């Protein structure tokens, strides 16, 4: 068994986009499914922390320059929407060469020995997997399943480790608190009775913040003074949050630095919410919320009473922006103006309730370069071409 584990540890793992990819647009316009963050880690990082070698992706052709596949003679392929829990981990590790796991006729994992990176079940000896899977299937799963993912990641990252010390001016309620080295906090209240609280490396929680778990503040991010944060919330790396936040996931490199409410929402990377931006997460009649779906090309029911804002990468909104319940904003949109904009805002849109025009690609690229430079990242040819591709892929929605 020891030798078997070492073999799996060195296995090359490739996380492939499955049929859920289009249901996760606009977030997956700019990344593979497995690059999405839920809990503390991205899905790729979760698999890597469970003892597998560095993972790569099998994704859309236009994304491969930024998210390439790393191929070897033998590759363990896994659907990128699946989280690595104990049952699926055991089943994947038991796969023999040329075998695949299927569930309800769909391939979910395969031991590829042809270097073909095939996701067709006909190319493998199939083994039925009958146990339930923890996976992302819809946009709203990212925040509605975030509490469960936070619990799993907190256990994974902190088991057997001791938290770094933080300043004695803070109040910590409960014992499910963990701070990585370099994390700083002052005069704030952390309540872990409803979920764990994790402060990543070099994070800061400024004075007067009140945080209820589950909560994750990822590397290099900060919470501004007087913030009120309710679980289950994740703030991805190198982001800044303030005001009131509830059950939301910020993927990373984004700012909600001022007062205003963000609830039951998912914000992509390189986004900025202007001061006093608010989103509704509950309809006045308390009915279930509908959300734009790119597959159906219409609003579909989430089955949820609480559902707020989904915002794709590189999108921005001005001060005092108001988003209605169940709003989807695409990639590289710039929203401003009084009143509520529509519930579906196409990528590369400019404007708001008074009307929307196209956000020119060259201007959007200029802004992206400036924003990334502030985080010491380079808007290179790969990033530029990716935005160009998304611009073309989303043209139909701006012309509708």
ROTORKOL-627377 format. One record per residue (C-alpha): residue number from 1; x, y negated, z negated. Coordinates in steps of 0.02 Angstrom, whole numbers, plus 32768, in hexadecimal, padded with zeros to 4 digits. Example, Ala and Ser with C-alpha at 12.3 -4.5 7.8 and 13.67 -1.06 7.14 Angstrom:
@rotor=1; east=8267; north=80E1; up=7E7A
@rotor=2; east=82AC; north=8035; up=7E9B
This chain:
@rotor=1; east=8000; north=8000; up=8000
@rotor=2; east=808F; north=7F88; up=7FDB
@rotor=3; east=80D7; north=7FA1; up=808A
@rotor=4; east=8029; north=7F88; up=80D4
@rotor=5; east=8017; north=7EE0; up=807C
@rotor=6; east=80C0; north=7EA5; up=80BD
@rotor=7; east=808A; north=7ED4; up=816D
@rotor=8; east=7FEC; north=7E6B; up=815D
@rotor=9; east=804C; north=7DDB; up=8110
@rotor=10; east=80B7; north=7DCF; up=81AC
@rotor=11; east=8028; north=7DE4; up=8226
@rotor=12; east=800D; north=7D53; up=829D
@rotor=13; east=7F5E; north=7D0D; up=8280
@rotor=14; east=7EF9; north=7CAF; up=8303
@rotor=15; east=7E55; north=7C5B; up=82D4
@rotor=16; east=7DE2; north=7C50; up=836A
@rotor=17; east=7D4F; north=7BDD; up=838D
@rotor=18; east=7CB0; north=7C44; up=838C
@rotor=19; east=7C00; north=7C1C; up=83C7
@rotor=20; east=7BE7; north=7BA3; up=8337
@rotor=21; east=7C62; north=7B27; up=8380
@rotor=22; east=7BE1; north=7AC5; up=83E5
@rotor=23; east=7B6C; north=7ABF; up=834F
@rotor=24; east=7BF7; north=7A66; up=82EE
@rotor=25; east=7C0B; north=79D7; up=836A
@rotor=26; east=7C39; north=7947; up=835E
@rotor=27; east=7CB9; north=7981; up=82DB
@rotor=28; east=7CF9; north=7A09; up=834F
@rotor=29; east=7D0D; north=7995; up=83E4
@rotor=30; east=7DB9; north=796E; up=839A
@rotor=31; east=7DEB; north=7A0E; up=833F
@rotor=32; east=7DD1; north=7ACB; up=8338
@rotor=33; east=7D53; north=7B0B; up=82BA
@rotor=34; east=7DDE; north=7B4D; up=824A
@rotor=35; east=7E28; north=7A9E; up=8239
@rotor=36; east=7D8B; north=7A64; up=81DD
@rotor=37; east=7D9E; north=7A41; up=8123
@rotor=38; east=7D22; north=7A87; up=80A6
@rotor=39; east=7D4A; north=7A97; up=7FED
@rotor=40; east=7DFF; north=7A60; up=7FD4
@rotor=41; east=7E52; north=7AB2; up=806A
@rotor=42; east=7E2F; north=7ABF; up=8123
@rotor=43; east=7DF5; north=7B6B; up=815C
@rotor=44; east=7EA0; north=7B8B; up=81A9
@rotor=45; east=7EF7; north=7B5D; up=8106
@rotor=46; east=7E85; north=7BD4; up=80A6
@rotor=47; east=7EBD; north=7C69; up=810F
@rotor=48; east=7F73; north=7C38; up=80FE
@rotor=49; east=7F63; north=7C2B; up=8040
@rotor=50; east=7F1E; north=7CDC; up=803C
@rotor=51; east=7FC5; north=7D24; up=806E
@rotor=52; east=7FBF; north=7D1D; up=812C
@rotor=53; east=8045; north=7CD2; up=8198
@rotor=54; east=8031; north=7C22; up=81DE
@rotor=55; east=7F8F; north=7C22; up=8242
@rotor=56; east=7F6F; north=7BD6; up=82ED
@rotor=57; east=7ED5; north=7BBB; up=8358
@rotor=58; east=7E7A; north=7BFB; up=83F1
@rotor=59; east=7E0F; north=7B68; up=8424
@rotor=60; east=7DD0; north=7AFF; up=84B6
@rotor=61; east=7E4B; north=7AE3; up=8544
@rotor=62; east=7E55; north=7A26; up=852A
@rotor=63; east=7E7F; north=7A3E; up=8471
@rotor=64; east=7F0D; north=7ABB; up=848D
@rotor=65; east=7F95; north=7A38; up=84A0
@rotor=66; east=7F75; north=79FD; up=83EE
@rotor=67; east=7F3C; north=7AA5; up=83A8
@rotor=68; east=7F9F; north=7B2C; up=8405
@rotor=69; east=7F98; north=7BE8; up=83ED
@rotor=70; east=8031; north=7C41; up=83AA
@rotor=71; east=8035; north=7CEB; up=8400
@rotor=72; east=8094; north=7D87; up=83D3
@rotor=73; east=808B; north=7E3C; up=840B
@rotor=74; east=800D; north=7E5B; up=8380
@rotor=75; east=7F8E; north=7DD9; up=834C
@rotor=76; east=7F07; north=7DDB; up=82C9
@rotor=77; east=7E76; north=7D76; up=830E
@rotor=78; east=7DEE; north=7D33; up=829B
@rotor=79; east=7D56; north=7CC5; up=82BB
@rotor=80; east=7D85; north=7C16; up=8281
@rotor=81; east=7CDD; north=7BF6; up=822E
@rotor=82; east=7CF9; north=7C7E; up=81AB
@rotor=83; east=7D3E; north=7C5C; up=80FD
@rotor=84; east=7DB5; north=7CDF; up=80B6
@rotor=85; east=7D5A; north=7D31; up=8025
@rotor=86; east=7D8C; north=7DD8; up=7FD8
@rotor=87; east=7D1C; north=7E4C; up=803F
@rotor=88; east=7D4B; north=7E07; up=80E9
@rotor=89; east=7E02; north=7DFE; up=80B5
@rotor=90; east=7DFF; north=7EB6; up=808A
@rotor=91; east=7DA8; north=7EE3; up=812C
@rotor=92; east=7E22; north=7E7E; up=8196
@rotor=93; east=7EB7; north=7ECD; up=8140
@rotor=94; east=7E73; north=7F7B; up=8165
@rotor=95; east=7E67; north=7F5D; up=8220
@rotor=96; east=7ED2; north=7FD0; up=828C
@rotor=97; east=7F1E; north=7FA0; up=8332
@rotor=98; east=7E99; north=7F87; up=83B6
@rotor=99; east=7E0A; north=7F80; up=8339
@rotor=100; east=7D8D; north=7EF3; up=831F
@rotor=101; east=7D0B; north=7EC4; up=829E
@rotor=102; east=7C60; north=7E99; up=82DF
@rotor=103; east=7BC3; north=7E5B; up=828A
@rotor=104; east=7B19; north=7E59; up=82E0
@rotor=105; east=7B6E; north=7E76; up=8386
@rotor=106; east=7BEA; north=7DE7; up=8371
@rotor=107; east=7CA7; north=7DFC; up=8364
@rotor=108; east=7CE7; north=7DAE; up=82C2
@rotor=109; east=7D99; north=7DF3; up=82B9
@rotor=110; east=7E0D; north=7E5C; up=8324
@rotor=111; east=7EBC; north=7EAA; up=8321
@rotor=112; east=7EFB; north=7E79; up=83CE
@rotor=113; east=7F91; north=7EDB; up=840F
@rotor=114; east=7F8C; north=7EA5; up=84C5
@rotor=115; east=7FB7; north=7DEE; up=84A8
@rotor=116; east=7F16; north=7DCE; up=8508
@rotor=117; east=7EC3; north=7D6C; up=847C
@rotor=118; east=7E1E; north=7DB7; up=84B3
@rotor=119; east=7D81; north=7D91; up=844E
@rotor=120; east=7D19; north=7E0E; up=84B1
@rotor=121; east=7CE0; north=7E9F; up=8446
@rotor=122; east=7CE5; north=7F12; up=84DF
@rotor=123; east=7DA3; north=7F0D; up=84D8
@rotor=124; east=7DAC; north=7F5A; up=842A
@rotor=125; east=7D76; north=7FEE; up=83C4
@rotor=126; east=7CEC; north=7F9C; up=835E
@rotor=127; east=7CCC; north=7FB0; up=82A4
@rotor=128; east=7C28; north=7F6C; up=825E
@rotor=129; east=7C3D; north=7EEF; up=81CF
@rotor=130; east=7B9C; north=7EF0; up=8168
@rotor=131; east=7BC6; north=7E7F; up=80D6
@rotor=132; east=7B92; north=7DC6; up=80D1
@rotor=133; east=7C0D; north=7D45; up=8112
@rotor=134; east=7C36; north=7C9A; up=80CB
@rotor=135; east=7C3F; north=7C30; up=8168
@rotor=136; east=7C16; north=7B86; up=81B1
@rotor=137; east=7B88; north=7B90; up=822F
@rotor=138; east=7B3F; north=7AE0; up=8230
@rotor=139; east=7B7E; north=7A30; up=820D
@rotor=140; east=7B1F; north=7A26; up=816A
@rotor=141; east=7B73; north=7AC4; up=8128
@rotor=142; east=7C11; north=7A5E; up=810D
@rotor=143; east=7BC3; north=79FB; up=807F
@rotor=144; east=7B3C; north=7A75; up=8047
@rotor=145; east=7BBC; north=7B03; up=8030
@rotor=146; east=7C44; north=7A91; up=7FEE
@rotor=147; east=7C27; north=7ABE; up=7F37
@rotor=148; east=7C45; north=7B76; up=7F5B
@rotor=149; east=7CE0; north=7B50; up=7FC2
@rotor=150; east=7D24; north=7ADE; up=7F3A
@rotor=151; east=7D12; north=7B66; up=7EB8
@rotor=152; east=7D6F; north=7BE3; up=7F26
@rotor=153; east=7DFC; north=7B6B; up=7F54
@rotor=154; east=7E12; north=7B2E; up=7EA1
@rotor=155; east=7E29; north=7BE1; up=7E65
@rotor=156; east=7E9F; north=7C06; up=7EF6
@rotor=157; east=7F0E; north=7B6E; up=7EDC
@rotor=158; east=7F14; north=7B64; up=7E1F
@rotor=159; east=7F11; north=7C19; up=7DE1
@rotor=160; east=7FA4; north=7C37; up=7D6D
@rotor=161; east=7FE0; north=7B83; up=7D7A
@rotor=162; east=7FE1; north=7AF4; up=7CFE
@rotor=163; east=7F9C; north=7A49; up=7D28
@rotor=164; east=800F; north=79B3; up=7D29
@rotor=165; east=7FEF; north=7936; up=7C9E
@rotor=166; east=7F8C; north=7898; up=7CC1
@rotor=167; east=7F80; north=77FA; up=7C59
@rotor=168; east=7F2F; north=780A; up=7BAD
@rotor=169; east=7EBB; north=7778; up=7BD3
@rotor=170; east=7E4D; north=77F1; up=7C37
@rotor=171; east=7DBD; north=7858; up=7BF2
@rotor=172; east=7DB2; north=790C; up=7C30
@rotor=173; east=7D13; north=796D; up=7C07
@rotor=174; east=7D26; north=7A29; up=7C17
@rotor=175; east=7DC1; north=7A8C; up=7C46
@rotor=176; east=7DB4; north=7AA0; up=7D03
@rotor=177; east=7E26; north=7A10; up=7D2E
@rotor=178; east=7EC8; north=7A1E; up=7D91
@rotor=179; east=7F43; north=7999; up=7DCA
@rotor=180; east=7FD4; north=79BA; up=7E3F
@rotor=181; east=807C; north=7966; up=7E25
@rotor=182; east=8076; north=78AD; up=7E4B
@rotor=183; east=7FBB; north=789B; up=7E2A
@rotor=184; east=7F90; north=7800; up=7DC5
@rotor=185; east=7EF1; north=77C6; up=7D6E
@rotor=186; east=7EC7; north=7740; up=7CEF
@rotor=187; east=7E32; north=771A; up=7C7F
@rotor=188; east=7DBD; north=778D; up=7CE0
@rotor=189; east=7D40; north=7814; up=7CB1
@rotor=190; east=7D4B; north=78C3; up=7CFC
@rotor=191; east=7CBA; north=7939; up=7CD6
@rotor=192; east=7CDF; north=79EC; up=7D0B
@rotor=193; east=7C45; north=7A3D; up=7CBF
@rotor=194; east=7BEA; north=7A44; up=7D66
@rotor=195; east=7C83; north=7A74; up=7DCE
@rotor=196; east=7D41; north=7A6D; up=7DD3
@rotor=197; east=7DA4; north=79CE; up=7DF4
@rotor=198; east=7E45; north=79D4; up=7E59
@rotor=199; east=7EBD; north=7943; up=7E72
@rotor=200; east=7F3B; north=7967; up=7EFB
@rotor=201; east=7FF0; north=7932; up=7F09
@rotor=202; east=8010; north=7876; up=7F00
@rotor=203; east=7F58; north=7849; up=7EEA
@rotor=204; east=7F17; north=77B7; up=7E83
@rotor=205; east=7E75; north=779A; up=7E24
@rotor=206; east=7E68; north=76E4; up=7DF6
@rotor=207; east=7E20; north=769D; up=7D55
@rotor=208; east=7D6B; north=76B2; up=7D26
@rotor=209; east=7D40; north=7740; up=7D9E
@rotor=210; east=7CBC; north=77BF; up=7D6B
@rotor=211; east=7CCB; north=7869; up=7DC0
@rotor=212; east=7C60; north=7904; up=7DAB
@rotor=213; east=7C9C; north=79A8; up=7DF3
@rotor=214; east=7CAC; north=79FE; up=7E64
@rotor=215; east=7D25; north=7983; up=7EAE
@rotor=216; east=7DC4; north=798C; up=7F12
@rotor=217; east=7E37; north=78F9; up=7F36
@rotor=218; east=7EB6; north=7937; up=7FB5
@rotor=219; east=7F6B; north=7904; up=7FC9
@rotor=220; east=7F91; north=784A; up=7FD4
@rotor=221; east=7EDD; north=7811; up=7FBC
@rotor=222; east=7E96; north=7796; up=7F3D
@rotor=223; east=7DF5; north=776B; up=7EE3
@rotor=224; east=7DDC; north=76B0; up=7ECA
@rotor=225; east=7DA8; north=7659; up=7E29
@rotor=226; east=7CFD; north=767C; up=7DE4
@rotor=227; east=7CCF; north=7703; up=7E61
@rotor=228; east=7C40; north=7779; up=7E39
@rotor=229; east=7C57; north=7825; up=7E85
@rotor=230; east=7BE2; north=78BA; up=7E76
@rotor=231; east=7C07; north=796C; up=7EAA
@rotor=232; east=7C1F; north=79C6; up=7F15
@rotor=233; east=7C91; north=7948; up=7F6B
@rotor=234; east=7D36; north=7959; up=7FC8
@rotor=235; east=7DA6; north=78C9; up=7FFA
@rotor=236; east=7E23; north=7908; up=807A
@rotor=237; east=7EDA; north=78D3; up=8081
@rotor=238; east=7F13; north=781E; up=8090
@rotor=239; east=7E65; north=77D5; up=8079
@rotor=240; east=7E1B; north=7750; up=8008
@rotor=241; east=7D6F; north=774F; up=7FB6
@rotor=242; east=7D0D; north=76D5; up=7F4C
@rotor=243; east=7C59; north=76B2; up=7F1D
@rotor=244; east=7BE0; north=7744; up=7F0C
@rotor=245; east=7BFE; north=77ED; up=7F5E
@rotor=246; east=7B98; north=788B; up=7F49
@rotor=247; east=7BAD; north=793A; up=7F95
@rotor=248; east=7C13; north=78FE; up=802A
@rotor=249; east=7CAF; north=7939; up=8086
@rotor=250; east=7D2D; north=78C0; up=80D0
@rotor=251; east=7D9F; north=7923; up=8144
@rotor=252; east=7E37; north=78B1; up=812B
@rotor=253; east=7E8E; north=780F; up=815D
@rotor=254; east=7DEC; north=77AD; up=8147
@rotor=255; east=7DB1; north=771F; up=80D9
@rotor=256; east=7D13; north=76F9; up=8078
@rotor=257; east=7D6B; north=7679; up=800E
@rotor=258; east=7CDB; north=760D; up=7FD1
@rotor=259; east=7C32; north=7610; up=7F7B
@rotor=260; east=7BA3; north=7668; up=7FD3
@rotor=261; east=7B59; north=7717; up=7FCF
@rotor=262; east=7B94; north=77B1; up=802F
@rotor=263; east=7B30; north=784E; up=800C
@rotor=264; east=7B1E; north=78FD; up=8056
@rotor=265; east=7B90; north=78CB; up=80E3
@rotor=266; east=7C2A; north=78FE; up=8147
@rotor=267; east=7CA6; north=787C; up=8184
@rotor=268; east=7D2E; north=78A9; up=8202
@rotor=269; east=7DE1; north=786B; up=820C
@rotor=270; east=7E18; north=77B8; up=8233
@rotor=271; east=7D6E; north=7771; up=8203
@rotor=272; east=7D49; north=76D0; up=81A3
@rotor=273; east=7CA7; north=76A2; up=814B
@rotor=274; east=7C97; north=75E6; up=8135
@rotor=275; east=7C6E; north=7596; up=808E
@rotor=276; east=7BBF; north=75BC; up=804C
@rotor=277; east=7B9E; north=7642; up=80CE
@rotor=278; east=7B0E; north=76B1; up=8093
@rotor=279; east=7ABF; north=774E; up=80D5
@rotor=280; east=7A16; north=7796; up=80AB
@rotor=281; east=7A18; north=784D; up=807A
@rotor=282; east=7960; north=7864; up=804E
@rotor=283; east=78C6; north=783A; up=80B6
@rotor=284; east=783E; north=77D0; up=8067
@rotor=285; east=77C1; north=785D; up=807D
@rotor=286; east=783B; north=78DE; up=8033
@rotor=287; east=782B; north=794D; up=80CE
@rotor=288; east=78BA; north=79B4; up=8116
@rotor=289; east=793B; north=7954; up=817A
@rotor=290; east=795D; north=796B; up=8234
@rotor=291; east=7A0A; north=7956; up=8281
@rotor=292; east=7A45; north=7942; up=8335
@rotor=293; east=7A85; north=79E5; up=837E
@rotor=294; east=7AF5; north=79E6; up=8419
@rotor=295; east=7ABF; north=7A95; up=844D
@rotor=296; east=7A05; north=7A71; up=8448
@rotor=297; east=7A21; north=79BB; up=847C
@rotor=298; east=799D; north=7984; up=8401
@rotor=299; east=797B; north=796F; up=8348
@rotor=300; east=796C; north=7A15; up=82ED
@rotor=301; east=7934; north=7A3B; up=823C
@rotor=302; east=79BD; north=7A53; up=81BB
@rotor=303; east=7945; north=7AA0; up=813F
@rotor=304; east=798F; north=7A26; up=80C1
@rotor=305; east=793B; north=799D; up=805E
@rotor=306; east=79E1; north=7941; up=804A
@rotor=307; east=7A4A; north=791E; up=80E5
@rotor=308; east=7AA8; north=787E; up=810B
@rotor=309; east=7B2C; north=784B; up=818A
@rotor=310; east=7B9C; north=78AF; up=81FE
@rotor=311; east=7C26; north=7845; up=824C
@rotor=312; east=7CA5; north=7880; up=82CD
@rotor=313; east=7D5D; north=7852; up=82D0
@rotor=314; east=7D97; north=779F; up=82F3
@rotor=315; east=7CEB; north=7753; up=82D4
@rotor=316; east=7CD1; north=76B2; up=8272
@rotor=317; east=7C43; north=764A; up=822D
@rotor=318; east=7C3A; north=7594; up=81F8
@rotor=319; east=7C09; north=7548; up=8151
@rotor=320; east=7B57; north=7565; up=8113
@rotor=321; east=7B37; north=75F0; up=8192
@rotor=322; east=7A9F; north=765B; up=8169
@rotor=323; east=7A91; north=770E; up=81A8
@rotor=324; east=79EB; north=7767; up=81A4
@rotor=325; east=79CF; north=7816; up=8161
@rotor=326; east=7A1F; north=7899; up=81CF
@rotor=327; east=7A8A; north=782B; up=8241
@rotor=328; east=7B0F; north=7872; up=82B5
@rotor=329; east=7B98; north=77FD; up=82F4
@rotor=330; east=7C0C; north=783E; up=837B
@rotor=331; east=7CC7; north=7823; up=8396
@rotor=332; east=7D10; north=7774; up=83A4
@rotor=333; east=7C6F; north=7713; up=8389
@rotor=334; east=7C6D; north=7662; up=8343
@rotor=335; east=7BC9; north=763B; up=82EA
@rotor=336; east=7B92; north=7593; up=82A2
@rotor=337; east=7AFD; north=751F; up=828F
@rotor=338; east=7A62; north=750B; up=8222
@rotor=339; east=79E1; north=7595; up=8217
@rotor=340; east=79EB; north=7651; up=8233
@rotor=341; east=7A40; north=7692; up=82D0
@rotor=342; east=79F9; north=772C; up=8325
@rotor=343; east=7A0D; north=77D7; up=82D4
@rotor=344; east=7A7E; north=7810; up=8362
@rotor=345; east=7B0C; north=779D; up=8398
@rotor=346; east=7B71; north=77E1; up=842B
@rotor=347; east=7C2E; north=77E3; up=842E
@rotor=348; east=7C83; north=7744; up=846C
@rotor=349; east=7BEE; north=76D7; up=8440
@rotor=350; east=7BFD; north=761F; up=8410
@rotor=351; east=7B6F; north=75C3; up=83B8
@rotor=352; east=7ADD; north=75EC; up=8348
@rotor=353; east=7A22; north=75D1; up=832F
@rotor=354; east=7A1E; north=7540; up=83AA
@rotor=355; east=7A65; north=75AD; up=8434
@rotor=356; east=7AFA; north=761A; up=8462
@rotor=357; east=7B78; north=760A; up=84EE
@rotor=358; east=7C0D; north=7676; up=851B
@rotor=359; east=7CAB; north=7665; up=84B4
@rotor=360; east=7D32; north=765C; up=8539
@rotor=361; east=7DB0; north=76E9; up=8530
@rotor=362; east=7E46; north=7676; up=853A
@rotor=363; east=7E06; north=760C; up=84A8
@rotor=364; east=7DDA; north=76A5; up=8441
@rotor=365; east=7E89; north=76EB; up=845F
@rotor=366; east=7ED9; north=7647; up=842B
@rotor=367; east=7E7A; north=764B; up=8387
@rotor=368; east=7EA3; north=7702; up=8368
@rotor=369; east=7F5D; north=76DD; up=8380
@rotor=370; east=7F57; north=764D; up=8303
@rotor=371; east=7EF5; north=76B1; up=8282
@rotor=372; east=7F69; north=7748; up=828E
@rotor=373; east=8002; north=76D9; up=8281
@rotor=374; east=7FC5; north=769C; up=81D7
@rotor=375; east=7FD2; north=7751; up=819C
@rotor=376; east=807D; north=7767; up=81EE
@rotor=377; east=8034; north=77D6; up=8276
@rotor=378; east=8054; north=77C2; up=8330
@rotor=379; east=7FCA; north=77B4; up=83B1
@rotor=380; east=802D; north=7816; up=8432
@rotor=381; east=8004; north=7859; up=84DF
@rotor=382; east=7FB1; north=78F2; up=8494
@rotor=383; east=7F3C; north=7888; up=842A
@rotor=384; east=7F1B; north=7814; up=84BD
@rotor=385; east=7EED; north=78A1; up=8533
@rotor=386; east=7E7E; north=78F0; up=84AF
@rotor=387; east=7E19; north=784F; up=849F
@rotor=388; east=7E10; north=7842; up=855D
@rotor=389; east=7DCA; north=78F2; up=8566
@rotor=390; east=7D48; north=78CF; up=84DE
@rotor=391; east=7D1A; north=782E; up=8539
@rotor=392; east=7CF3; north=7892; up=85D6
@rotor=393; east=7C9D; north=7920; up=857B
@rotor=394; east=7C27; north=78A7; up=8524
@rotor=395; east=7C01; north=7835; up=85B8
@rotor=396; east=7B57; north=7887; up=85D5
@rotor=397; east=7B19; north=7853; up=8528
@rotor=398; east=7B41; north=779C; up=8545
@rotor=399; east=7AE4; north=779D; up=85EA
@rotor=400; east=7A48; north=77EF; up=85A3
